[in-house]
Amino acid sequence: PSIMAATSVFQRVRTGSRLGAQYDQDGNIIQVETREDEEQNIKLAEILELLLAAGYFRARIKGLSPFDKVVGGMTWCITTCNFDIDVDLLFQENSTIGQKIALTEKIVSVLPKMKCPHRLEPHQIQGLDFIHIFPVVQWLVKRAIETREEMGDYIRSYSVSQFQKTHRIPEDTEFMQRKEKAIKTVMDVSEVYKPQRKYKRQVGAEELADEESRVHSTLLEYGRRYGFSKQVRQDKAEDKKVPSSQGLPPGMTEVSEEEDLQAAEELRIKTLMTGMAVMASEEGKLTASTVGQIVGLQSEEIKQIASEYAEKQIELSAEDRPERFGPAQQHRRLVASLNKQIQQKTKQLEELQAKHSEVQAGCEEAKIKLTEATKLTESLEKELSALEEVESQADSSVLQKLRALVAMNENLKTQEQEFRTHCREEMTRLQQSIENLKIESGDDTGEDKERNQLIEKQYNTDREKLQKIRMLLARRNREIAILQRKVDEVPSRAELTQYQKRFIELYGQVAATHKETKQFFTLYNTLDDKKVFLEKEVNLLNSIHDNFQQAMASSGAKEQFLRQMEQIVEGIKQNRIKMEKKKQENKMRRDQLNDEYLELLEKQRLYFKTVKDFKEECRKNEMLLSKLRAKGAS
């Protein structure tokens, strides 16, 4: 018995398993009465299209139920939104009724935290009320798409940075090699051509007054000689503009001005160089400062002689200037005009580049708008083709009638609008005429005042009656609303069918759990009995083993030991007979229960057959009644 009980445990029903379909006596599936709603099916199709557009492709699987598709899609959208919620949304397909209820309650509790503008109840999700589920799914899909667009650039940049930490493409490697060579070359060139100081100002030299002189002195310390400054050139050109223009031709005037300025600048450079000392690296060279130090006190005389020499040189060059400096002047003018043209062309290039960038940006925007327009056109063409397919499948007479009704509706709307405008114009005209009549008539007579008072009194009484009628109407509307709520509280046939299905599932789950618990109890009792018998056997063998040596010592003890062994064997036989008897009783009881179960199955088959026959007779009765009614009507 213990072995049979132990093996029967493995034939139990798994906890949480769904019940199989119920069959009648002929082997046909028993159909539960359900109500198909066309609008609900349309909303289900729209919900599945939204989920597919968002990227939830499990909605295509035909083997899943509508509940698993919709709830799985809602759970996926909430997870995709990356919203911080303290709820474990674990979705499993083909869940039990308890798991479905818990999951729907969690989803409904999460939606207000995500600031969803639509409200949803758990029973609407369990009852597959797709009309109320659709706006929530639409909002979740929109939120999920926005979240993916926001996170797309961040994830892309993060993935690129992670890739660049451990990997490199061939272009990056080549660039790093060229970069090292380029940096080394630039450093070598800058080291070779870095500025070297050749002179420095003497300690006792006089301080320079203006900033321009200090700049020229600093540049001269590093061996850089520049032309005369722009400010000096402008000032001297303004001073000499009038007299030079009167005495000499224009070309001669410009050349003489430039030569005078150049001589003055050379004199300025020589003056600055007298106050400088050579650096340690330039001691072997003879410079202007060395000459100045040698001459010493005669530096002023040298400056004077240098200035007189410059004046004489200018006077001598004035005689043959057209022949000597004509081509040079033309070259300078050509260089100046070319520089000016270069500047103008560079400005034009910058303007054209700016215009090109603007035009390119406009082109990109136009391309984006064009792609959007093409997408919109494609979607509109798809909708038009779908409408044309629906139109082709529909009845042509119904379509013509519908078009006529739509045209009539539009015509009535335009007529209503025109009539309203006409009424407003007529009202304003009548009010104006009333005002004119009042102005013309002046003060009312006594009879008119009495009549107006009577009219006012009648108006007040009628107004009070209208207010009372409105109060009664409001009270009646409240009563109607209360009755409507009471009627809505009574469940419909479809809801009762759903409740019945849920109760059947719960009953099946409870029955399976109860059967499993009974099998565990039976297994425990069997194993406990087995343990008791094994303990008795172990104790018996231990006592035999302990007393065997003593019993074998003498013949009397040996006979007594044998008698005890015979008594033990006899007791074991008695126990075995009792257990066999108990086994037979249990077997007989099992056979009796099996016979009762077969009788009940036979009654169930007879009941299903009777119900089927009754339905068939009811159908025949309905057919006969319809025929009789048709004959009576004819």
Buried (B, 14 or more C-beta within 10 A) or exposed (E): BBEEBBEEEEEBBEEEEEEEEEEBBEEEEEEEEEEEBEEBEEBBEBBBEBBBEBEBEBBEEEEBEBBBBBBBBBBBBBEBBEEEBEEEBEBEBEBBBEBBBBBBBBBBEBBEEBEBEBEBEBEBBBBBBBEBBBBBBBBBBEBBBEBBEEEEEEEEEEEEEEEEEEEEEEEEEEEEEEEEEEEEEEEEEEEEEEEEEBBEBEEEEEEBEEEBBBEBBEBBBEEEEEEBBEEBBEEBBEEBEEEBEEEBEEBBBBBBBBBBBBBBBBBBBBBBBBBBBBEEEBEEEEBBBBBBBEEEEEBEEBBEEEEEEBEEEBEEBEEEBEEEBEEEBEEBEEEEEEEEEEEEEEEEEEEEEEEEEEEEEEEEEEEEEEEEEEEEEEEEEEEEEEEEEEEEEEEEEEEEEEEEEEEEEEEEEEEEEEEEEEEEEEEEEEEEEEEEEEEEEEEEEEEEEEEEEEEEEEEEEEEEEEEEEEEEEEEEEEEEEEEEEEEEEEEEEBEEBBEEEBEBBEEBBEEBEEEBEEBEEBBEEBEEBBEEEEEEEEEBEEEBEEBEEEBEEEEEEBEEBEEBEEEEEEEEEEEEEEEEEEEEEEEEEEEEEEEEEEEEEEEEEEEBEEEBEEEEEEEEEEEEEEEEEEEEEE
